[in-house]
């Protein structure tokens, strides 16, 4: 039990002088133990704990040369783990699924435009470059087919700003403004039928997100806006400013936000195809980071394979991951040490996470703990070097036989300290013992990955988006963000133009047509 503030306020110099020698010694030991633990906590950094790189000031970060000199990789494979994730051990005093409470709301005012505020309309007049007529194909009353040369009458129209298709050898963007003219045609039966733009039926998952043809922003422009928001991390206001300054196009923040949400709904059918490809992969990486959705804390998950990435936002439970994978997954799961992944038997542990914990023990203020930490860290470094060598020139007898003594020594250290009074040392020892076979699996199969970097790297963009936007404000917004981020990252891994593909998806979805297939996986050279 640690000394609290109430205890320390009473332990002044006058009180210490009154204590007998024996009691003074007991009190000093307790203070010493607390000071060592506090010093260890102060010494935590991204290289020896699960603290994220953003928690360290720029001037405190070591250069690449200093990191290599200390025997650690120049690039710390830590992207999205949180500062509150102190250890991925088998025993936790506070469940990691429970985020810190949100601060009280300053006001009960709802987001967006307030009742009674002055309205704003479009003032920019667009010069049309093309015209597209929409003529009804048959009579809405009797069903008779209407001839294309039947006299018609113009009905309200809408303008669409889009980009012309690319031309080989031509650089830059060519804009076109298409006037979509609706027509009404009279049938011999006497009924007049009007052409109606296609509109998607109501969807319970997208209650406040419409999808249809009547839009000012064309599909290719919509794909570009999605790319600026999701990949370039520009806010709605910054996108509006860029369009105005660079292209002279005036769009409201509401239109830009509506376009992004509509793109999310248009991409919704692609989620099943993405999940199917992840489930069929031989191995996949998974990681997560906290995500705020209005008044609740959730988690942004990343499921990563070589050519496919799936993001989704939900709670941090094993059930959420199982639901996302639908019918299950038989491949190899590579992740950090969180206990929610232990339901999968075919899995690997990220050695980079383990090395940071051992580095923290090696830098402990307790000499006994530091000695054990340095020995365990040295054993792991030796195996890492041996695994890298074995990938090129595997030893005939195998790594497990060659390093049998070192492996047994690591087990002995774990068994000797699993009940240690030092919380960090005991936690790491129990973690190694509980995942012993999983941790040492790369020793028998050197070709397997040692880190979870493949999942942490695409998750970096989610972390950046969280810092800039503070998350999302609705369930539809969270779903749109995860879907569009999945499509964009998958396109990048397949060497396809992300914004052009999103544009083709939006174009097909607005007309109720079948969506284009995901970009093909590039053939290895």
C-alpha positions in Angstrom: 0.0 0.0 0.0 1.4 3.4 -1.1 1.6 6.5 1.1 -1.1 8.9 0.0 -1.1 12.7 0.1 -2.9 12.6 3.5 -0.1 10.5 4.9 2.7 12.7 3.5 1.3 15.9 4.8 1.6 14.5 8.4 5.2 13.3 7.9 7.0 16.6 8.6 10.4 17.0 10.2 9.0 17.4 13.7 7.1 14.1 13.4 10.2 12.2 12.1 12.3 13.4 15.0 9.9 11.9 17.5 10.0 8.4 16.0 12.1 5.7 17.6 15.0 4.3 15.5 13.1 1.1 14.6 10.0 3.0 13.5 12.1 5.5 11.6 13.8 2.7 9.7 10.4 1.1 8.8 9.1 4.5 7.6 12.3 5.2 5.6 12.0 1.8 3.8 8.4 2.5 2.8 9.4 6.0 1.5 12.3 4.4 -0.4 10.1 1.9 -2.1 7.6 4.5 -3.1 10.3 6.9 -4.4 11.8 4.1 -6.5 8.4 3.3 -8.0 7.7 7.0 -8.7 11.2 7.3 -10.3 10.4 4.4 -12.6 7.2 6.0 -13.6 8.9 9.3 -14.4 11.5 7.4 -16.4 8.9 5.9 -18.7 9.1 6.8 -22.4 8.1 5.2 -25.7 11.3 3.1 -25.7 10.7 1.3 -22.4 6.9 1.3 -21.9 3.6 1.5 -23.8 3.5 5.2 -23.8 2.9 6.6 -27.3 5.5 8.7 -29.1 3.4 11.8 -28.9 3.8 11.8 -25.1 7.5 12.7 -25.5 8.6 16.3 -26.2 10.5 16.7 -29.5 13.7 17.7 -27.7 13.5 14.6 -25.5 13.5 12.2 -28.4 16.9 10.5 -29.1 18.3 10.7 -32.6 18.6 7.6 -34.8 22.3 7.2 -34.0 21.6 7.3 -30.3 18.9 4.7 -30.5 21.1 2.3 -32.5 24.0 2.9 -30.1 21.7 1.7 -27.3 21.0 -1.5 -29.2 17.4 -0.7 -30.1 16.0 -0.3 -33.6 16.1 3.2 -34.9 12.4 3.2 -35.5 10.3 2.5 -32.4 7.4 0.4 -33.6 4.8 2.3 -31.4 2.0 4.1 -33.1 -1.3 3.9 -31.5 -1.1 2.4 -28.0 -2.3 4.8 -25.3 -0.5 6.3 -22.4 -2.9 4.6 -20.0 -2.0 1.2 -21.4 0.7 0.6 -18.8 1.1 -3.1 -19.3 -0.5 -5.9 -21.3 -0.3 -8.3 -18.5 -2.5 -11.1 -17.3 -3.5 -9.2 -14.2 -4.9 -5.6 -14.4 -6.2 -3.5 -11.6 -8.3 -1.3 -13.9 -9.9 -2.9 -17.1 -8.5 -1.4 -20.2 -11.9 -1.4 -21.7 -13.0 1.4 -19.4 -11.8 4.8 -20.6 -11.4 7.9 -18.4 -14.6 9.8 -17.7 -15.4 12.6 -20.1 -15.4 16.2 -18.8 -18.8 17.7 -18.0 -20.5 19.4 -20.9 -20.2 23.2 -20.8 -23.6 23.6 -22.5 -26.6 21.6 -23.5 -26.6 23.4 -26.9 -26.8 20.9 -29.8 -24.1 20.9 -32.5 -24.7 22.7 -35.8 -26.9 25.6 -36.8 -29.2 26.9 -34.0 -32.9 27.6 -34.4 -33.5 31.2 -35.4 -30.0 31.7 -37.0 -30.0 33.5 -40.3 -29.8 31.2 -43.3 -27.4 31.2 -46.2 -27.9 30.2 -49.8 -25.6 29.8 -52.9 -24.6 33.0 -54.5 -22.1 31.7 -57.0 -23.4 31.4 -60.5 -21.8 28.5 -62.4 -21.4 28.5 -66.2 -22.6 25.3 -67.6 -20.4 23.3 -70.0 -22.6 20.2 -70.7 -26.3 19.3 -70.6 -27.8 16.0 -69.6 -31.5 15.4 -70.1 -33.5 12.9 -67.9 -36.5 11.6 -69.8 -39.0 9.1 -68.3 -38.9 5.7 -70.0 -42.5 4.7 -69.5 -45.8 6.1 -68.3 -46.2 6.0 -64.5 -49.9 5.4 -64.8 -50.4 2.8 -67.5 -46.9 1.6 -68.0 -46.7 2.3 -71.7 -43.3 2.9 -73.1 -42.7 6.6 -74.1 -41.0 7.2 -77.4 -37.8 9.3 -77.3 -39.2 11.7 -79.8 -42.4 12.4 -77.8 -42.7 16.1 -77.0 -41.5 17.0 -73.6 -41.5 19.9 -71.2 -38.6 21.0 -69.0 -39.0 20.6 -65.3 -36.7 21.8 -62.4 -33.0 21.0 -63.0 -29.8 20.9 -61.0 -26.2 21.6 -61.7 -23.4 19.2 -61.0 -19.7 20.2 -60.7 -17.4 17.4 -61.7 -14.0 16.6 -63.3 -13.6 15.5 -66.9 -12.1 12.0 -67.4 -8.3 11.9 -67.5 -6.6 12.1 -70.9 -3.3 10.3 -71.5 -0.4 12.7 -71.5 -2.4 15.6 -70.1 -1.7 16.8 -66.6 -4.0 18.9 -64.3 -7.7 19.0 -63.8 -10.4 19.9 -66.2 -13.7 21.0 -64.7 -17.1 20.7 -66.2 -20.5 21.9 -65.0 -23.4 19.7 -66.2 -26.9 21.0 -66.2 -29.2 18.0 -65.4 -32.5 18.8 -67.0 -35.6 16.8 -65.9 -38.3 16.4 -68.5 -42.1 15.6 -68.2 -43.7 13.7 -71.0 -47.5 13.2 -71.7 -48.7 9.8 -72.5 -51.6 9.1 -75.0 -53.6 7.9 -71.9 -53.6 11.5 -70.7 -51.2 11.1 -67.8 -48.1 13.3 -67.6 -45.0 11.5 -66.2 -42.0 13.3 -64.8 -38.4 12.0 -64.7 -37.3 11.6 -61.1 -33.7 11.4 -60.0 -32.8 8.1 -58.4 -32.7 8.1 -54.6 -31.7 5.2 -52.3 -34.4 3.8 -50.1 -34.3 4.4 -46.3 -31.6 2.5 -44.4 -31.7 2.2 -40.6 -27.9 2.4 -40.4 -27.9 5.7 -42.3 -31.0 7.5 -41.0 -29.6 11.0 -41.7 -27.5 10.3 -44.8 -29.1 10.5 -48.2 -27.8 8.9 -51.4 -29.0 9.9 -54.8 -28.4 11.6 -58.1 -29.5 15.1 -57.2 -26.1 16.5 -56.0 -24.1 19.6 -56.6 -20.8 17.8 -56.1 -20.1 15.3 -58.8 -18.8 11.8 -58.0 -15.1 12.5 -59.0 -15.1 15.8 -57.0 -16.7 13.9 -54.1 -13.8 11.3 -54.3 -11.3 14.1 -54.1 -13.0 15.7 -51.1 -13.0 12.4 -49.3 -9.3 12.0 -50.0 -8.5 15.5 -48.6 -10.5 14.7 -45.5 -9.5 11.1 -44.8 -5.9 10.9 -46.1 -4.7 14.5 -46.0 -6.5 15.1 -42.6 -8.0 18.5 -43.7 -11.0 19.8 -41.7 -14.2 20.7 -43.5 -13.2 24.4 -43.2 -9.8 23.8 -44.7 -11.3 21.9 -47.6 -13.7 24.7 -48.2 -10.8 27.2 -48.1 -8.6 25.1 -50.5 -11.5 24.7 -53.1 -12.1 28.5 -52.9 -8.5 29.6 -53.1 -7.2 27.1 -55.7 -10.2 26.5 -57.9 -12.7 29.4 -57.2 -15.4 26.9 -56.2 -17.6 28.0 -53.3 -19.0 25.1 -51.2 -20.5 25.3 -47.8 -19.2 23.3 -44.9 -22.5 21.5 -44.7 -22.3 20.4 -48.4 -18.7 19.1 -47.8 -19.8 17.1 -44.7 -22.8 15.7 -46.5 -20.6 14.6 -49.4 -18.2 12.7 -47.0 -21.1 11.0 -45.2 -22.7 10.1 -48.5 -19.5 8.6 -49.7 -19.4 6.5 -46.6 -22.9 5.1 -47.3 -22.0 4.5 -50.9 -19.0 2.4 -49.8 -21.0 0.4 -47.3 -21.5 -2.7 -49.5 -17.7 -2.9 -49.9 -17.2 -3.8 -46.2 -18.2 -7.5 -46.8 -15.7 -7.8 -49.6 -13.0 -6.3 -47.5 -13.7 -8.6 -44.5 -13.9 -11.6 -46.7 -10.4 -10.9 -48.1 -9.0 -10.5 -44.6 -10.5 -13.8 -43.4 -9.0 -15.6 -46.4 -5.5 -14.3 -45.7 -2.8 -16.6 -44.4 -1.8 -14.1 -41.7 -3.1 -10.7 -40.5 -2.1 -8.0 -38.0 -4.5 -6.3 -35.6 -4.2 -3.2 -33.4 -6.5 -0.6 -31.9 -6.4 2.9 -30.5 -9.0 4.9 -28.5 -11.6 6.9 -30.4 -14.2 9.3 -29.1 -17.7 9.3 -30.5 -19.5 12.3 -29.1 -20.0 11.5 -25.4 -18.6 8.0 -25.3 -15.1 6.4 -25.7 -14.8 3.7 -28.2 -11.8 2.1 -30.1 -10.6 2.3 -33.7 -9.6 -1.1 -34.8 -7.3 -2.0 -37.7 -7.2 -5.4 -39.3 -4.3 -5.5 -41.8 -3.1 -8.0 -44.4 -0.6 -7.5 -47.2 -3.1 -6.0 -49.6 -6.2 -5.3 -47.5 -7.0 -3.1 -44.5 -10.3 -3.0 -42.6 -11.0 -0.3 -40.0 -14.0 -0.3 -37.7 -15.0 1.5 -34.5 -16.5 -0.2 -31.5 -15.8 -1.4 -28.0 -12.6 -3.1 -26.9 -13.9 -6.7 -26.4 -13.2 -10.0 -28.0 -16.9 -10.2 -29.1 -16.5 -7.1 -31.2 -13.6 -8.6 -33.0 -15.4 -11.9 -33.5 -18.5 -10.2 -34.9 -16.3 -8.2 -37.3 -14.8 -11.4 -38.7 -18.2 -12.9 -39.0 -17.6 -16.6 -39.7 -14.2 -16.7 -38.0 -10.6 -16.8 -39.1 -8.2 -19.7 -39.4 -5.0 -17.8 -40.3 -2.2 -16.5 -38.1 -3.1 -13.5 -35.8 -0.2 -11.2 -35.0 -0.9 -8.6 -32.3 0.3 -7.0 -29.0 -0.2 -8.6 -25.6 -3.8 -7.6 -24.8 -5.7 -10.4 -23.2 -8.7 -10.0 -25.5 -6.7 -11.8 -28.3 -6.0 -14.9 -26.2 -9.1 -16.6 -27.5 -7.2 -17.2 -30.8 -4.8 -20.1 -30.5 -3.0 -19.5 -33.8 -1.3 -16.2 -32.9 2.0 -14.4 -32.4 3.2 -11.9 -29.9 4.8 -8.6 -30.9 8.4 -8.8 -29.6 8.8 -5.0 -29.8 6.2 -4.6 -27.1 8.0 -7.1 -24.9 11.4 -5.5 -25.5 10.0 -2.1 -24.3 8.8 -3.7 -21.1 12.1 -5.4 -20.5 13.9 -2.1 -21.2 11.7 -0.5 -18.5 12.8 -3.2 -16.0 16.4 -2.7 -17.0 16.2 1.0 -16.3 14.5 0.5 -12.9 15.8 2.3 -9.8 15.7 -1.0 -8.0 19.1 -2.6 -8.6 17.7 -6.1 -8.2 14.9 -5.5 -10.7 17.3 -3.8 -13.1 19.7 -6.7 -13.0 17.0 -9.2 -13.9 15.6 -6.9 -16.6 19.0 -6.5 -18.3 19.6 -10.3 -18.3 16.1 -11.0 -19.9 16.6 -8.1 -22.4 20.0 -9.5 -23.4 18.5 -13.0 -24.0 15.8 -11.5 -26.2 18.2 -9.4 -28.2 20.4 -12.5 -28.8 17.4 -14.4 -30.2 16.3 -11.5 -32.4 19.8 -11.4 -34.0 19.8 -15.2 -34.4 16.3 -15.1 -36.0 17.4 -12.4 -38.5 20.4 -14.6 -39.4 18.4 -17.8 -39.6 16.1 -16.2 -42.2 19.1 -16.1 -44.6 21.2 -19.0 -43.3 19.2 -21.3 -41.0 21.3 -23.5 -38.7 21.0 -27.3 -39.4 20.1 -28.2 -35.8 17.5 -25.4 -35.4 17.5 -22.3 -33.1 15.6 -24.0 -30.3 18.4 -26.7 -29.9 21.2 -24.2 -30.4 19.8 -21.8 -27.7 18.2 -24.4 -25.4 20.2 -23.3 -22.4 19.2 -19.6 -22.9 15.5 -20.6 -23.3 15.6 -22.6 -20.1 17.3 -19.7 -18.3 14.5 -17.3 -19.4 11.9 -19.8 -18.1 13.7 -20.1 -14.8 13.8 -16.3 -14.4 10.0 -16.2 -15.1 9.2 -18.9 -12.6 11.5 -17.3 -9.9 9.8 -13.9 -10.2 6.2 -14.6 -11.1 5.2 -13.9 -7.5 7.7 -11.0 -6.9 6.7 -8.1 -4.7 7.8 -5.7 -7.4 4.7 -5.1 -9.5 6.4 -4.6 -12.9 8.8 -7.6 -12.5 6.1 -10.0 -11.4 3.7 -8.8 -14.1 6.2 -9.3 -16.9 7.2 -12.7 -15.5 3.6 -13.9 -15.5 3.0 -12.5 -19.0 6.0 -14.5 -20.4 4.9 -17.7 -18.7 1.2 -17.4 -19.8 2.2 -16.8 -23.4 5.3 -18.9 -23.4 4.6 -21.0 -26.6 3.3 -18.0 -28.5 6.3 -15.8 -27.6 8.9 -18.4 -28.6 7.1 -19.6 -31.8 9.4 -17.5 -34.0 12.4 -19.4 -32.6 11.0 -22.5 -34.3 9.7 -20.6 -37.4 12.1 -17.8 -38.1 10.2 -16.6 -41.1 7.4 -15.3 -38.9 7.2 -11.6 -38.1 8.6 -10.3 -34.8 6.6 -7.1 -34.6 3.1 -5.7 -35.1 4.3 -2.8 -37.2 2.2 -3.7 -40.1 -1.0 -2.8 -38.1 0.5 0.1 -36.3 1.6 1.9 -39.4 -1.8 2.4 -41.1 -3.3 3.1 -37.7 -1.1 6.2 -37.4 -3.5 8.1 -39.7 -6.3 7.3 -37.3 -4.3 8.6 -34.4 -3.6 11.8 -36.3 -7.3 12.2 -37.2 -8.2 11.8 -33.6 -5.8 14.5 -32.4 -7.1 16.9 -35.1 -10.8 16.2 -35.0 -11.2 14.7 -31.5 -13.1 11.8 -33.0 -16.6 11.8 -34.5 -20.0 13.0 -33.4 -22.4 10.4 -34.5 -22.7 6.7 -35.3 -23.1 7.5 -39.0 -19.9 9.6 -38.9 -17.9 6.8 -37.2 -19.1 4.3 -39.7 -18.3 6.6 -42.7 -14.8 7.3 -41.3 -14.0 3.6 -40.9 -15.4 2.6 -44.3 -13.7 5.3 -46.2 -10.4 4.8 -44.4 -10.5 1.1 -45.2 -11.1 1.7 -48.9 -8.4 4.4 -49.2 -5.7 2.3 -47.4 -6.6 -0.8 -49.4 -6.3 1.2 -52.6 -2.9 2.5 -51.6 -1.7 -1.1 -50.8 -2.9 -2.2 -54.3 -1.2 0.8 -56.0 -4.5 2.2 -57.2 -5.7 5.8 -57.2 -7.8 6.1 -54.1 -9.9 9.2 -54.9 -10.7 8.1 -58.5 -11.9 4.7 -57.2 -14.0 6.3 -54.5 -15.4 8.5 -57.2 -16.5 5.5 -59.3 -18.1 3.9 -56.3 -20.1 7.1 -55.6 -21.1 7.4 -59.2 -22.5 3.8 -59.3 -24.2 4.1 -55.9 -26.0 7.4 -56.8 -27.6 5.5 -59.7 -28.4 2.4 -57.8 -26.0 0.3 -59.9 -23.6 -2.5 -58.8 -20.5 -1.1 -57.3 -17.1 -1.6 -59.0 -15.0 -4.4 -57.6 -12.1 -3.6 -55.4 -8.8 -2.7 -57.2 -6.9 -5.8 -58.3 -3.9 -7.0 -56.3 -0.8 -6.0 -58.2 1.2 -8.9 -59.7 4.6 -9.3 -58.0 7.4 -8.3 -60.3 
